[in-house]
């Protein structure tokens, strides 16, 4: 049961911008009178019904009436520490959600959200009277008992809520509104308890509100937390807001009027509003700029009907005012990970006054303010008589990628303390990127994520076998930080018992990667040491000889035909040949770089074709990550294919990567593709290709 009182007074501008509040004393008196006659809407929920019908004109109010009657009856006699009847709390929470546009099921659950936790009402009773959806939402926000869980009650309650949110995001919407009202009325608590609740709100609830796109709740929560944790800075910012409000002139209002005139002349229908900065936003602007001018205390908000109109407005503003190009951002073409869409720009008047401008449609504005609350019921309506899904089958189709990742790693968290600390770290990462795999699939990752994180996001525990990566087609270290839009190819080994390197922890940015690596290393400490690199010295073997080409027939009788060592052509390569000294003809692949050199130096080109002989000699390179027994495994793979090694060379390892070069004698050129596949399948090998080395002019 929560019981708090009032907080430091909000500045007038912030009150005007925030959600309307209930008159708790009036509602309290109405609640003390008890529920109204059956069938009539109680006076205490009139505000809720009015706000609800503003968004949902045809909404049925009967479920709200019944939920209020049950909640008021159950909570009767319970009082908040601030002195109001306890029923005022679920009423205030429900009003917050109604103003954001929540649908009836969410509001019904909101009225009942504390009944199971604080009264004799049971979940079975809620299901029987209001259905499975309402029961699920109420259960999702019900706290775990401290008597049973002890110090772990708070983190485990949040874990429970997050799991429930993964199945139905409305659970967290109710929790955020619940925390907002408790923060509004926190002043009756001891200062140390106020600070503890404010820190949890800052570290967990505010980032969740941001990620779910509920800006209306996020901004007010930020101000309330700021007032408790940084009272001096809060007073400074509110003082600046009050001083600006008392100014005789209002440059932002003047610019807004100019903008209205410009858009009217252009024939664009738009609503131009002044959007005051909230307290924390003013503090951030002050910290960044050092001094604030009149137009810095707010932004212009331009609302239009269609997406195309947003760009029309942008064009007019950039034509009639001087744009600040560095401040332009297009979140319509590329929405934020929390579904936020808007155009951001800034324009300068002739007198140097700069105004920030947000341009969006009315639909975008509602989504920006209410986020997931504006999405309504995420689950399709079940047909009449259909079985209700079990909890584990209620996967929310609107679930964002970051929440899916969070739900994945929380299952692997070994204890409550690890979950709690990791959750705060994870939520502190407030920006996402999208990377692509070669097959077109996408991975959503937090900004700053590395190839290690991508491997664990895609393969889970299987990422222990990751040997490396290619980023945008180029070989990259696993610690490479990825950027939005990168293409990532993860190079996976085939070791049946792979072990991650302890060094990977230095590059693991996501909880999923860190927890998986730490758990594996803890289970196999003997394998945590860095692995030895592959042999550094060249491999001894027969001296390499320039291969004679028995399968190549040239149009130069009596000539000795040799395959060029720079490209080692084999049947059925497209080839050409050149006459060189001593009656020798060298055969090259058409795409060999030496061909242009030969032609440029005037060498005589000779006709050539492949004869009947299938035997050939070829030079291949293999690139791999260093590990013990790698050279032995490669030579075994070559031998199994029935191919003889003429010579082999292993270059010294560079950043744990090794390059091998083999000259091989094949009994049949048709076996070359199978040979190259066999070499690529050796664990640790990530590339095999035909050798191609520069050839100087003859």
Secondary structure, 3 states (H helix, E strand, C coil): CCCCCCCCCCCHHHHHHCCCCCCHHHHHHHHHCCCCCCCCCCHHHHHHHHHHHHHCCCCCCHHHHHHHHHHHHHHCCCECCCCCECHHHHHHHHHHHHHHCCCHHHHHHHHCCCHHHHCCCCHHHHHHHHCHHHHHHHHHHCCCCHHHHHHHHHHHHHHHHHHHHHHCCHHHHHHHHHHHHHHHCCCCCCHHHHHHHHHHHHHHHHHHHHHCCCHHHHHHHHHHHHHHHCHHHHHHHHHHHHHHHCCCCCHHHHHHHHHHHHHHHCCCCCEEEEEECCHHHHHHHHHHHCCCCHHHHEEEEEEECCHHHHHHHHHHHHHHCEECHHHCEECCCCCCCCCCCCEEEEEECCCCCEEEEEEEEHHHHHHHHHHHHHHCCCCCCCCCCCCCCCHHHCCCCCCCHHHHHHHHHHHHCCCHHHHHHHHHHHHCCCCEEEEECCCCCEEEEECCCEHHHHHHHHHHHHHHHEEEEEECCEEECCCCECCCCCEEEEEECCCCCCCCCHHHHHCCCCHHHHHHHHHHHHHCHHHCCCCCCCCCCCCCCCCCCCCECCCEEECCCCCEEEECCCCCCCCCCCEEEEECHHHEEEEEECCCHHHHHHHHCCCCEECEEECCCCCEEEEEEEEEECCCCHHHHHHHHHHHCCCEEEEEEECCCECCEEEEEEEEEECCHHHHHHHHHHHHCCCCEEEEEECCCCCCCC
